[in-house]
């Protein structure tokens, strides 16, 4: 027992030391290079953080002819407002939030400290240190999966509801949980019954978000109506795939991971039929389905633009589960992962020229 407690304390210490080291290295690098990129009110309150800050100050608004703040779910701005935080302190809160989340993740999923620190060192995880919703969504999803994997519905369902209230992920959560229950239970009827409970939970989170929007704007479905002004609606993707800014390698890598998850989930799902073979690792299969679902949604709702896919995939506990599971796979399972990678590369071969330019982080808008 004492040894276990010491391990937990050392894990928390390593995580906090990691964040302190990242901050020190960042400040030292800026000073050494003479770069003025230290946090200020102007460069913190940009993009999503700026929208959240406006929601905290003035509430939601809906513009039927343009972009509206109802495109964002209430979880993050509500926490921001209830705690009376400012743009600086919300960043500190998010750092503490991701620290606690990674501590819980490390303990619940029994992953090594090196695996946790490696995940936290991904470049795109700087979103955890900003006023974005990534940290809060990570916390709720970790709580959900840790209880869901142990079949503790009384705790898993509320966590899923809170995650759905924080991020518009119900359209991925609902089918993912149904399919996961299908492959983890020998009795299909029981599987769908349990899946129905989680579908109700995620739809409750969605309904609560829409009702909160309605209470401030008078429009119940403003979230869906404003999507077209953000460029998010269904259409066939345009080739070549593209992204915005200098995150092309991360966004394209996220799409490749999503494609691997599509193939891998298909292998697991179809193996369920002939021999009634169940897949007991619910957290892993749910994570695979989430990553696959997000990849498909972004591809078909943004006209082939992969913008933000990197943070939708990599800045989540679902990718963390995927990552540590790949490292722990037994030899009997690894061939399926390797075949998924091969099929993914084969599928993308016709677009090799465009993808090569994408991976090299070059400007390939032709």
C-alpha positions in Angstrom: 0.0 0.0 0.0 2.8 2.4 0.9 4.6 1.6 -2.3 1.5 2.3 -4.3 1.0 5.7 -2.6 4.7 6.6 -3.3 4.1 5.7 -7.0 1.1 8.0 -7.1 3.0 10.9 -5.5 5.9 10.4 -7.8 3.6 10.4 -10.8 2.0 13.6 -9.8 5.4 15.2 -9.2 6.7 14.1 -12.6 3.7 15.6 -14.4 4.0 18.9 -12.5 7.8 19.0 -13.2 7.1 18.4 -16.9 4.8 21.4 -17.2 7.3 23.6 -15.2 10.1 22.5 -17.5 8.1 23.2 -20.6 7.3 26.8 -19.3 11.0 27.4 -18.5 12.2 26.1 -21.8 9.6 28.3 -23.6 10.6 31.5 -21.8 14.3 30.7 -22.2 13.9 30.1 -26.0 12.0 33.3 -26.5 14.6 35.3 -24.6 17.5 33.6 -26.4 16.0 34.2 -29.8 14.8 37.7 -29.0 11.2 36.7 -29.8 8.4 38.6 -28.1 5.9 35.7 -27.7 5.4 35.9 -24.0 1.7 35.7 -23.1 -0.2 39.0 -23.2 -3.8 39.8 -23.2 -3.8 40.5 -26.9 -2.2 37.2 -28.0 -4.1 35.1 -25.4 -7.5 36.3 -26.3 -7.6 35.0 -29.9 -9.5 32.4 -31.9 -11.5 30.1 -29.7 -10.3 31.8 -26.5 -11.6 35.1 -27.8 -15.0 33.6 -28.5 -15.1 32.0 -25.0 -14.0 35.3 -23.4 -16.8 37.2 -25.2 -19.4 34.6 -24.1 -18.2 34.9 -20.5 -18.6 38.7 -20.7 -21.6 39.2 -22.8 -23.3 35.8 -23.1 -24.3 34.0 -26.3 -25.6 35.6 -29.4 -27.1 34.2 -32.6 -26.8 35.9 -36.0 -28.8 34.1 -38.8 -26.6 35.7 -41.4 -23.1 35.1 -40.1 -20.9 33.5 -37.5 -22.4 33.2 -34.0 -21.1 32.3 -30.6 -23.6 29.5 -30.3 -21.1 27.4 -32.4 -19.4 26.8 -29.0 -20.8 24.6 -26.3 -21.3 26.0 -22.7 -19.1 23.8 -20.6 -15.9 25.9 -20.9 -17.4 29.4 -20.7 -19.6 28.3 -17.7 -16.6 27.1 -15.7 -14.7 30.2 -16.7 -17.6 32.5 -15.5 -18.4 30.5 -12.3 -14.8 30.6 -11.1 -14.5 34.4 -12.0 -11.3 33.8 -14.0 -9.6 36.1 -16.5 -7.7 35.2 -19.7 -4.5 34.6 -17.7 -6.0 32.5 -14.9 -8.1 30.4 -17.2 -4.8 29.2 -18.8 -3.5 28.4 -15.3 -6.7 26.6 -14.5 -6.4 24.5 -17.7 -2.8 23.6 -16.9 -4.0 22.3 -13.5 -6.9 20.6 -15.1 -4.8 18.7 -17.6 -2.3 17.8 -14.8 -5.1 16.3 -12.7 -6.5 14.6 -15.8 -3.1 13.0 -16.8 -2.6 11.9 -13.2 -6.0 10.2 -13.2 -5.3 8.7 -16.6 -1.9 7.4 -15.5 -3.4 5.7 -12.4 -6.6 4.4 -13.9 -5.0 2.9 -17.0 -1.7 1.9 -15.3 0.5 3.5 -17.9 4.1 4.3 -17.2 5.3 7.7 -16.4 7.4 7.8 -19.6 4.3 7.1 -21.7 2.4 9.9 -20.0 5.2 12.4 -20.4 5.7 11.4 -24.0 2.0 12.0 -24.7 2.2 15.4 -22.9 5.2 16.3 -25.0 3.3 16.2 -28.3 3.8 19.7 -29.8 0.1 20.2 -30.5 -0.7 19.8 -26.8 0.0 23.5 -26.2 -3.8 23.8 -26.6 -4.0 22.4 -23.0 -2.3 25.6 -21.8 -4.6 28.0 -23.5 -8.2 29.1 -22.9 -9.5 26.3 -25.1 -11.9 23.5 -24.0 -9.4 20.7 -24.6 -8.3 20.4 -20.9 -11.9 20.2 -19.6 -13.0 17.8 -22.3 -10.0 15.7 -21.6 -10.9 15.5 -17.9 -14.5 14.5 -18.4 -13.6 11.9 -21.1 -10.9 10.4 -18.8 -13.5 10.0 -16.0 -15.9 8.5 -18.5 -13.6 5.9 -19.9 -12.1 4.9 -16.5 -15.5 4.0 -15.2 -16.9 2.8 -18.5 -14.1 0.2 -18.8 -15.1 -1.1 -15.4 -18.8 -1.2 -16.2 -19.7 1.4 -13.6 -22.6 3.1 -15.3 -23.6 5.3 -12.4 -20.3 7.3 -12.8 -19.6 6.8 -16.5 -22.9 8.1 -17.7 -22.7 11.5 -15.9 -19.1 12.0 -17.1 -20.2 11.3 -20.7 -23.0 13.8 -20.3 -20.6 16.5 -19.1 -18.2 15.8 -22.0 -21.1 16.2 -24.4 -22.0 19.5 -22.7 -18.5 20.7 -23.2 -17.8 19.7 -26.8 -20.2 18.9 -29.7 -19.2 15.3 -29.8 -22.6 13.6 -29.3 -22.8 12.7 -33.0 -19.6 10.6 -32.5 -20.3 9.4 -28.9 -23.7 7.9 -29.6 -22.8 5.5 -32.4 -19.4 4.7 -30.8 -21.0 3.6 -27.5 -23.6 1.4 -29.3 -20.9 -0.3 -31.4 -18.7 -0.7 -28.4 -21.4 -2.4 -26.3 -22.1 -4.7 -29.3 -18.6 -6.0 -29.5 -18.0 -6.2 -25.7 -21.1 -8.3 -24.8 -21.9 -11.8 -25.9 -25.6 -11.0 -25.4 -26.5 -8.5 -28.1 -29.7 -7.5 -26.3 -27.9 -6.6 -23.1 -25.3 -4.7 -25.1 -27.8 -2.5 -26.8 -29.6 -2.0 -23.6 -26.5 -0.7 -21.9 -25.6 1.3 -24.9 -29.0 3.0 -24.8 -28.2 4.3 -21.3 -25.1 6.1 -22.6 -26.9 7.4 -25.7 -29.4 9.0 -23.4 -26.6 10.5 -21.4 -24.8 12.0 -24.4 -28.0 13.3 -25.8 -28.9 14.8 -22.5 -25.6 16.7 -22.6 -26.4 17.9 -26.1 -30.0 18.9 -25.1 -28.7 20.8 -22.1 -26.2 22.8 -24.3 -29.0 23.6 -26.8 -31.4 24.7 -24.1 -28.7 26.9 -22.6 -28.2 28.5 -26.0 -32.0 29.0 -26.2 -32.1 30.6 -22.8 -29.8 33.4 -24.0 -30.6 33.8 -27.7 -34.2 32.5 -28.1 -33.0 30.1 -30.8 -33.0 26.4 -29.9 -31.1 25.1 -32.9 -28.8 28.1 -33.5 -25.8 25.7 -33.1 -26.8 23.8 -36.3 -27.9 26.9 -38.2 -24.6 28.7 -37.8 -22.5 25.8 -38.9 -22.7 26.7 -42.6 -21.0 30.1 -41.8 -18.2 28.3 -40.2 -17.8 26.1 -43.2 -19.0 22.9 -41.4 -21.6 21.1 -43.4 -21.7 17.8 -45.4 -20.1 17.7 -48.9 -17.7 15.5 -50.7 -14.1 16.4 -49.9 -12.1 18.3 -52.4 -8.6 17.0 -53.4 -5.9 17.6 -52.5 -6.4 17.6 -48.8 -5.3 20.8 -47.2 -5.1 22.7 -43.9 -4.4 26.1 -42.5 -1.2 27.7 -41.2 1.9 25.7 -40.2 0.2 22.7 -38.6 -0.2 20.7 -41.9 2.0 17.8 -40.7 0.0 17.4 -37.5 -3.4 17.6 -39.2 -2.4 15.2 -42.0 -0.9 12.8 -39.4 -4.2 13.0 -37.5 -6.1 12.0 -40.7 -3.8 9.1 -41.2 -4.3 7.9 -37.6 -8.1 8.3 -38.2 -7.9 6.1 -41.3 -5.9 3.5 -39.4 -8.7 3.5 -36.7 -11.3 3.1 -39.4 -9.6 -0.1 -40.7 -8.8 -1.4 -37.2 -12.3 -0.9 -35.9 -13.7 -2.7 -39.0 -11.4 -5.7 -38.3 -12.6 -5.9 -34.7 -16.2 -5.4 -35.6 -16.4 -8.1 -38.3 -14.5 -10.6 -36.2 -17.4 -10.3 -33.8 -19.7 -12.2 -36.2 -18.4 -15.6 -37.2 -17.0 -16.9 -33.9 -18.9 -14.6 -31.5 -15.5 -13.3 -30.5 -16.0 -10.4 -28.1 -13.5 -7.5 -27.6 -13.3 -6.8 -23.9 -11.1 -3.7 -24.0 -14.1 -1.2 -24.2 -12.0 1.9 -23.6 -9.7 1.1 -26.5 -12.5 0.2 -29.0 -14.4 3.3 -28.0 -11.3 5.4 -28.5 -10.7 3.9 -31.9 -14.3 4.6 -32.9 -14.0 8.2 -31.6 -10.9 8.9 -33.6 -12.3 7.3 -36.7 -15.6 9.2 -36.4 -13.9 12.6 -35.9 -11.7 11.9 -39.0 -14.7 11.1 -41.1 -16.7 14.1 -39.9 -13.9 16.6 -40.5 -13.1 15.1 -44.0 -16.8 15.3 -45.2 -17.9 18.5 -43.3 -14.9 20.8 -44.2 -14.6 20.1 -47.9 -11.3 18.3 -47.6 -9.9 21.0 -45.2 -8.1 19.2 -42.3 -7.9 22.4 -40.2 -8.0 21.6 -36.4 -8.2 17.8 -37.0 -4.8 17.6 -35.2 -6.2 18.9 -31.9 -9.5 17.0 -32.3 -7.5 13.8 -32.4 -4.2 14.2 -30.5 -5.4 16.5 -27.7 -7.8 13.9 -26.3 -7.7 11.1 -23.9 -8.9 8.8 -26.7 -5.7 9.2 -28.5 -3.8 8.6 -25.2 -5.6 5.3 -24.8 -4.9 4.4 -28.5 -1.2 5.4 -28.0 -0.6 3.3 -24.9 -2.6 0.4 -26.3 -0.4 0.2 -29.4 2.7 0.0 -27.1 1.2 -2.8 -25.1 -0.2 -5.0 -27.8 0.5 -8.7 -27.7 2.1 -10.3 -30.8 -1.2 -11.9 -31.7 -2.9 -8.5 -32.1 -0.1 -6.6 -33.7 -0.5 -8.0 -37.2 -4.0 -6.4 -37.3 -2.5 -3.0 -36.5 0.2 -3.5 -39.1 -2.3 -4.5 -41.7 -4.3 -1.4 -40.9 -1.3 0.8 -41.5 -0.6 -0.9 -44.7 -4.1 -0.6 -46.0 -4.1 3.1 -44.9 -1.0 3.8 -46.9 -2.3 1.8 -49.9 -5.5 3.8 -49.8 -3.7 7.1 -49.8 -1.2 6.1 -52.5 -3.1 7.8 -55.3 -2.7 11.1 -53.5 1.0 10.5 -52.7 2.2 13.6 -54.5 -0.1 15.9 -52.6 0.4 14.1 -49.3 4.2 14.2 -49.6 4.0 18.0 -49.9 1.6 18.0 -47.0 3.9 15.9 -44.8 6.9 18.1 -45.7 4.9 21.1 -44.4 5.1 22.9 -47.7 2.5 25.3 -49.2 0.6 23.0 -51.5 -2.4 25.2 -52.4 -2.4 24.6 -56.1 
